[in-house]
Amino acid sequence: MRREGHSEAHEFGGMSVFFVLQGSLTVRSTQGRAVDIVAGSGAFYPPNVAIQEVNAATGETIYLVLLTTAIGKEFEIPASRPPGG
């Protein structure tokens, strides 16, 4: 993700795990406070939690998202507004 970049607010229909490989990422969610994830760390979110990823580094951030979605569930759903946090 580019410097000062962010994703659109969205929900995943399944579990999601974020791993930061380089830089740092802030994940805002409807689950509570924003979570800062630094390189070498990760965070887990249950299904149907609105989230938004924001680059918290001064440069580029590289991260992976692993998802498990049950058959019949939506993979990704746009959120109506960004979560606080």
Secondary structure, 3 states (H helix, E strand, C coil): CCCCCECCCEEECCEEEEEEEECEEEEEECCEEEEEEECCCEEEECCCCCEEEEECCCCCCEEEEEEECCCCCCCEEECCCCCCC
